[in-house]
Amino acid sequence: MPHSLKMTLSSLFTPIASDAMLQRMIMATKDLRFTSDGAVRFLAAASARRSSIANDWSRTQNALQTIWPRAGRTVLALIHEGDDGLTAEDATDLLTVLAMLTPDDPVDVILHTHGGSATAANRIAAALVARPNTAAFVPFYAESAGTEVALACAEIFLGNDANLTPIDIQIEGAPARDLVELARKAGPRASESLRLSAKIAERALKDEAKTVDSLIHPNHKTGKGRVSLARRLTSGRSYHAELIRFATAAAMGIAVKRGVPAELYRFIGTRRAQLRQLRELDSQLKFVHRREPEPHLELVHGAA
């Protein structure tokens, strides 16, 4: 891969989750005559810390690309910490990188996520399934929306203790299948809100099964039986907590292979540590935002 492209890949995956919030707070210090020296120093230090973490992440990605044992392949990473999951920003970043490559360029995707936005997963999966040479690497887990992204790749490599899961469709935090069943059992006693949610859930279950089926790579559609892989994964009869390990995945017809490069475990550990630092920094920024600007806002209004 050209050096300039490698640098572009790294910059696109720089953590920017709270930069907008940081900029708003900096502007607030000007607009509200924010004069707390300690808070101003903290905001400056926070900005510098975020830049340092971003630079560390870029160096880590470049290092992995250099030592990646599958030469000539572009390596992309979708790594989340805690309850965070796939977002619209993840999808846009990944699609931007893929747009820089030729359609035949081989791509390896590292997945470490509990799930996330169905729309984001659909966008990413649609871009990957259209490419002829792709592979997903799952050292630990790629769950729900992460499973959908993995299935869009021609090959899936699972770590020794790694797992996929069913694609758990939820409506405002509630499993779609449960909403349908709850409304059915309640019958005429079901509230208008529940009936509406159940209708949305029923439509989502049907539509998502079709969507996921179109986004699964043909290599994973070799299983026998009346029920398609997409329907088995999206029906809601199996939940997010059901772990699909290697043997189960193979029995379902998914083209899984054992083993991931050892470098991935340290790579994911490094990224998780960075994400924890960013989360802690975000929490501190929110605290400063709550504690500092408000009295000055009242003062400015009082003086107006």
C-alpha positions as CSV (number, residue, x, y, z in Angstrom):
1,M,0.0,0.0,0.0
2,P,1.3,3.5,-0.8
3,H,2.7,5.3,2.3
4,S,0.4,8.3,1.7
5,L,-2.6,6.0,1.7
6,K,-1.5,4.3,5.0
7,M,-1.3,7.7,6.6
8,T,-4.8,8.6,5.3
9,L,-6.2,5.3,6.8
10,S,-4.8,6.1,10.2
11,S,-6.0,9.7,10.2
12,L,-9.5,8.6,9.3
13,F,-9.7,6.3,12.3
14,T,-8.4,8.9,14.7
15,P,-10.6,9.1,17.8
16,I,-12.8,12.3,17.5
17,A,-15.8,11.4,19.6
18,S,-15.8,14.4,21.8
19,D,-13.8,17.0,19.8
20,A,-17.1,18.9,19.0
21,M,-18.0,19.0,22.6
22,L,-14.5,20.3,23.5
23,Q,-14.7,23.0,20.9
24,R,-18.2,24.1,22.1
25,M,-16.7,24.5,25.6
26,I,-13.8,26.5,24.4
27,M,-16.2,28.8,22.5
28,A,-18.3,29.0,25.7
29,T,-15.2,30.3,27.6
30,K,-15.1,33.2,25.1
31,D,-18.8,33.9,24.8
32,L,-19.5,33.7,28.5
33,R,-16.4,35.6,29.7
34,F,-15.4,32.4,31.4
35,T,-12.4,33.5,33.6
36,S,-11.6,30.4,35.7
37,D,-7.9,29.9,35.0
38,G,-8.0,26.4,36.3
39,A,-10.7,25.4,33.9
40,V,-9.1,27.1,31.0
41,R,-5.8,25.2,31.7
42,F,-7.7,22.0,32.0
43,L,-9.4,22.4,28.7
44,A,-6.1,23.1,27.1
45,A,-4.6,20.0,28.7
46,A,-7.6,17.9,27.6
47,S,-7.1,19.1,24.0
48,A,-3.4,18.1,24.2
49,R,-4.2,14.8,25.7
50,R,-6.8,13.9,23.1
51,S,-4.2,14.8,20.4
52,S,-1.6,12.6,22.1
53,I,-4.0,9.6,22.2
54,A,-4.9,10.2,18.5
55,N,-1.3,10.2,17.6
56,D,-0.6,7.0,19.6
57,W,-3.5,5.3,17.8
58,S,-2.2,6.3,14.4
59,R,1.2,4.9,15.3
60,T,-0.3,1.7,16.5
61,Q,-2.3,1.3,13.3
62,N,0.7,1.9,11.1
63,A,2.8,-0.5,13.2
64,L,0.1,-3.3,12.8
65,Q,-0.2,-2.7,9.0
66,T,3.6,-3.0,8.8
67,I,3.9,-6.3,10.7
68,W,0.5,-7.8,9.5
69,P,1.3,-11.4,8.4
70,R,-1.0,-11.2,5.4
71,A,1.1,-9.0,3.1
72,G,-0.6,-6.7,0.6
73,R,-3.9,-6.4,2.5
74,T,-5.4,-3.2,4.0
75,V,-6.2,-3.7,7.7
76,L,-9.2,-1.9,9.2
77,A,-10.3,-2.0,12.8
78,L,-13.7,-1.6,14.4
79,I,-13.0,-1.7,18.1
80,H,-15.2,-0.6,20.9
81,E,-15.0,-0.6,24.7
82,G,-17.7,-1.4,27.2
83,D,-21.3,-0.8,25.9
84,D,-20.2,1.4,23.0
85,G,-21.0,0.0,19.5
86,L,-21.1,0.6,15.8
87,T,-22.1,4.2,14.9
88,A,-22.9,6.2,11.8
89,E,-19.4,7.7,12.2
90,D,-17.8,4.2,12.1
91,A,-19.6,3.4,8.9
92,T,-18.7,6.7,7.2
93,D,-15.0,6.3,8.2
94,L,-14.8,2.8,6.9
95,L,-16.7,3.5,3.7
96,T,-14.3,6.5,3.1
97,V,-11.3,4.2,3.4
98,L,-12.8,1.6,1.1
99,A,-13.6,4.3,-1.5
100,M,-9.8,5.0,-1.7
101,L,-9.1,1.4,-2.7
102,T,-9.7,-0.4,-5.9
103,P,-12.6,-2.9,-5.9
104,D,-10.2,-5.8,-6.0
105,D,-7.9,-4.7,-3.2
106,P,-7.9,-7.3,-0.4
107,V,-9.3,-6.0,3.0
108,D,-9.0,-7.5,6.5
109,V,-11.4,-6.2,9.1
110,I,-10.6,-6.5,12.9
111,L,-13.8,-6.7,14.9
112,H,-14.2,-6.2,18.6
113,T,-17.7,-5.0,19.4
114,H,-20.9,-5.9,21.3
115,G,-23.1,-4.5,18.4
116,G,-24.5,-1.1,17.7
117,S,-26.6,0.6,15.1
118,A,-28.3,-1.6,12.6
119,T,-28.1,1.1,9.9
120,A,-24.4,1.4,10.4
121,A,-23.9,-2.4,10.2
122,N,-26.0,-2.5,7.1
123,R,-23.9,0.2,5.4
124,I,-20.6,-1.5,6.3
125,A,-21.8,-5.0,5.3
126,A,-23.1,-3.8,2.0
127,A,-19.7,-2.3,1.2
128,L,-17.8,-5.4,2.2
129,V,-20.0,-8.1,0.6
130,A,-19.5,-6.4,-2.8
131,R,-15.7,-6.9,-2.6
132,P,-14.2,-10.2,-3.8
133,N,-11.4,-10.5,-1.2
134,T,-12.3,-9.8,2.4
135,A,-11.8,-11.4,5.8
136,A,-13.0,-10.7,9.3
137,F,-10.8,-11.4,12.3
138,V,-12.5,-11.8,15.7
139,P,-10.1,-12.4,18.6
140,F,-12.8,-12.1,21.3
141,Y,-16.3,-11.2,20.1
142,A,-18.2,-9.6,17.2
143,E,-21.8,-9.6,18.5
144,S,-25.1,-8.7,16.9
145,A,-24.3,-5.9,14.5
146,G,-20.7,-7.1,14.6
147,T,-21.8,-10.5,13.5
148,E,-23.6,-9.0,10.5
149,V,-20.4,-7.2,9.5
150,A,-18.3,-10.4,9.9
151,L,-20.8,-12.4,7.7
152,A,-20.4,-9.9,4.9
153,C,-16.7,-11.0,4.6
154,A,-15.6,-14.0,2.5
155,E,-13.7,-15.5,5.4
156,I,-14.1,-15.3,9.2
157,F,-11.2,-16.1,11.5
158,L,-12.1,-16.8,15.1
159,G,-9.8,-16.7,18.1
160,N,-9.8,-19.7,20.4
161,D,-12.4,-18.3,22.7
162,A,-14.1,-16.0,20.3
163,N,-17.8,-15.8,19.5
164,L,-20.4,-14.4,17.2
165,T,-24.1,-14.0,18.4
166,P,-27.6,-13.8,16.9
167,I,-28.4,-10.4,15.4
168,D,-30.6,-9.1,18.2
169,I,-33.1,-6.6,16.7
170,Q,-34.3,-4.1,19.3
171,I,-36.9,-1.3,19.4
172,E,-36.0,1.4,21.9
173,G,-34.0,-1.1,23.9
174,A,-36.5,-3.9,24.0
175,P,-36.1,-7.1,21.9
176,A,-38.4,-6.9,18.9
177,R,-39.7,-10.5,19.2
178,D,-40.6,-9.9,22.8
179,L,-42.7,-6.8,21.9
180,V,-44.6,-8.8,19.3
181,E,-45.3,-11.6,21.8
182,L,-46.3,-9.3,24.5
183,A,-48.8,-7.5,22.3
184,R,-50.2,-10.8,21.1
185,K,-50.7,-12.1,24.7
186,A,-52.3,-8.8,25.8
187,G,-54.7,-8.9,22.9
188,P,-57.4,-6.1,23.2
189,R,-55.9,-5.1,26.6
190,A,-52.7,-4.0,24.9
191,S,-52.1,-0.2,25.1
192,E,-52.0,1.9,21.9
193,S,-48.3,2.4,22.6
194,L,-47.6,-1.3,22.8
195,R,-49.6,-2.1,19.7
196,L,-47.7,0.5,17.8
197,S,-44.3,-0.7,19.0
198,A,-45.3,-4.3,18.2
199,K,-46.2,-3.3,14.6
200,I,-42.9,-1.6,14.2
201,A,-41.1,-4.6,15.7
202,E,-42.9,-7.1,13.5
203,R,-42.0,-5.1,10.4
204,A,-38.4,-4.7,11.6
205,L,-38.0,-8.5,12.1
206,K,-39.3,-9.2,8.6
207,D,-37.3,-6.4,6.8
208,E,-34.1,-7.1,8.7
209,A,-34.2,-10.8,7.8
210,K,-34.3,-9.9,4.1
211,T,-31.7,-7.2,4.5
212,V,-29.3,-9.5,6.4
213,D,-29.8,-12.3,3.9
214,S,-28.7,-10.0,1.1
215,L,-25.6,-9.0,3.0
216,I,-24.3,-12.4,4.0
217,H,-21.4,-13.5,1.8
218,P,-22.3,-16.6,-0.3
219,N,-19.5,-18.6,1.4
220,H,-21.7,-18.7,4.6
221,K,-24.8,-19.9,2.9
222,T,-23.8,-23.6,2.6
223,G,-25.9,-24.8,5.6
224,K,-28.8,-27.2,4.9
225,G,-32.3,-26.9,6.2
226,R,-35.5,-25.0,5.6
227,V,-34.6,-22.0,7.6
228,S,-32.1,-19.6,6.2
229,L,-29.1,-18.4,8.2
230,A,-30.4,-14.9,8.1
231,R,-33.7,-15.9,9.5
232,R,-32.2,-18.0,12.2
233,L,-30.0,-15.1,13.3
234,T,-32.7,-12.4,13.2
235,S,-35.8,-14.2,14.3
236,G,-35.5,-13.1,17.9
237,R,-35.9,-16.6,19.2
238,S,-32.3,-16.6,20.1
239,Y,-30.9,-13.7,22.1
240,H,-27.8,-11.6,22.1
241,A,-26.4,-13.5,25.1
242,E,-26.3,-16.8,23.1
243,L,-22.7,-17.3,22.1
244,I,-22.0,-18.8,18.7
245,R,-18.6,-20.3,19.0
246,F,-16.5,-22.1,16.3
247,A,-18.3,-25.5,16.3
248,T,-21.7,-24.0,16.4
249,A,-20.9,-21.5,13.6
250,A,-19.5,-24.3,11.4
251,A,-22.6,-26.4,12.0
252,M,-24.7,-23.4,10.8
253,G,-22.8,-23.4,7.6
254,I,-20.7,-20.3,8.4
255,A,-17.2,-20.5,6.8
256,V,-15.2,-20.0,9.9
257,K,-11.5,-20.8,10.4
258,R,-9.5,-21.1,13.6
259,G,-6.9,-18.7,14.8
260,V,-6.0,-15.0,14.5
261,P,-2.6,-13.4,14.5
262,A,-1.1,-13.1,18.0
263,E,-0.4,-9.4,17.4
264,L,-4.2,-8.7,17.5
265,Y,-4.5,-9.3,21.2
266,R,-2.0,-6.6,22.1
267,F,-3.5,-4.3,19.4
268,I,-7.0,-4.6,20.9
269,G,-5.6,-4.2,24.4
270,T,-3.9,-1.0,23.4
271,R,-7.0,0.4,21.8
272,R,-9.2,-0.5,24.7
273,A,-6.9,1.3,27.1
274,Q,-7.0,4.4,24.8
275,L,-10.8,4.3,24.7
276,R,-11.0,4.1,28.5
277,Q,-8.7,7.1,28.8
278,L,-11.0,9.0,26.3
279,R,-14.1,8.0,28.3
280,E,-12.5,9.3,31.5
281,L,-11.5,12.5,29.8
282,D,-15.0,13.0,28.5
283,S,-16.4,12.5,31.9
284,Q,-14.1,15.1,33.3
285,L,-15.0,17.5,30.5
286,K,-18.7,17.1,31.2
287,F,-18.0,17.9,34.9
288,V,-16.1,21.1,34.0
289,H,-18.9,22.0,31.7
290,R,-21.5,21.6,34.4
291,R,-19.5,23.3,37.1
292,E,-17.9,26.3,35.4
293,P,-19.9,28.1,32.7
294,E,-23.3,28.3,34.4
295,P,-22.5,30.9,37.1
296,H,-20.9,33.1,34.4
297,L,-23.9,32.6,32.2
298,E,-26.1,34.0,35.0
299,L,-23.6,36.8,35.6
300,V,-23.6,37.9,31.9
301,H,-27.4,37.7,31.8
302,G,-27.7,39.8,35.0
303,A,-25.4,42.4,33.5
304,A,-27.2,42.6,30.2
